[in-house]
């Protein structure tokens, strides 16, 4: 995670330096100004890592809840003979499966957004 944050921060500084170069500043001056404008990179890195850790823990808890929902649904569905209880089992299975797919899709798109660095920082 730390390497990804460092790469992302470096990318943003580099993009800002390029913008300054387009404005006519020499390369060294552009990079220095971009770094200065960006601020305390160590503090920003710590904050980003903190957000990622909190996000990772939250995602793990949500994944666990979806798995529990799926398991409870399967147990209810196959251990009951009442139609209404079976429908509750079906709904819990649906929540578990769709929630897992949603988190998978979110993770998939997040990993691609980190590698897609075609945007420019203003």
N, C-alpha and C positions, 0 to 999 in steps of 0.2 A: 504494500500500500504506500509506503513512504516513497519508494522510487516513482510510482505513478504520480504522486502529488508533486514531487520535485520536477518531473518531466512536464507536467501541466503548467506549473508556475514558470518554468523556463520558457515554455512555448509562448505564454502570454507576454513575458518580457521581450522575447524576440520579435513577436508581432508588433509590439509597440515601438521597438527600436526601428523596425522597417518602416513604420508609418512616419517616424521622425526623419529617417533618411529620405523618404519621398518628399518631405518638406524642405529638404536641402541641407540637413545637418550632416557633418562627417560621421562615419561609422562609429568611431570611438565615443564621440560626444552623444550620438543618438542612443547608444547602449547605456551609457552612464545616466542620461536623462530618463530613459525608460526604467532603469533600476531604481532611480531616486523617486520617480513618480509612483512606482509600484509600492514603495514603502518597505517596512520591516519584513523581509521575506521569511525570516525564521519564525516570527510571530504568526504570519499568515499560514505558514506550513503547519505549525502546531494546531492552529484553529481548524484547518482543513482535515488534518488527521483525526482530531477530536470528533468532528462531524462524521467522518467516515466510520470511526469506531462505533459511535452511537447508532448510526444508520445500520451497520452490520449487525449489531446486537438486536436492534428492533426487527430487522428482516428475519433473523433466526427465530425470534419469538413468534412472529407471525407465521413463519413456515411450520413451526411446531404446532401452533393452533390449527392450521389447516390440516396437518397430518392427523391430529387428534380427532378433528371433525370427520375426516375420511374413515378412520378406524372405527369411531363410534357409529357412523352411518352403516358401515358394513356389518358390524355386530348387531345393531338393531334390526337391520333388514333381514338377516339370516337367522336370527334367534327369536323372532316374533311371528305370531300367526295372525295378528290383528292388522287389518288393512291400513288403518290410520297410522299405526306405529311404523308399518313398512314404508309409508309415504314420508314420515319423518326421517327414516333411514335414508331414503332416496335423496331427500333434500340435503342432508348432512354430507352424503357422498358427493353430490353436485357442488356444494360449497367447497369441500376439500379439493376436488379436482380442478374446478375453475380458479380457485384461489392460488393453487400451485402453478397453474398455467400462467396466470397473471404475473406472479412473481418471477417465473422463468422469463417471460417476455420482457419484464422490466429490467432484469439482469442482462438479458441479451442486448437490449437497446442501449443500456448504460455502458456496456463494454464497447459497443461500436461507437458511441459518441466520444469516448476517450481517444479512440484512434483516428477519428475523423476530425482533422485539424485544419479544415479549409476555410474557417472563418477568420475575420480580421478583428482585432481589438481596436476600439477607438480611443 
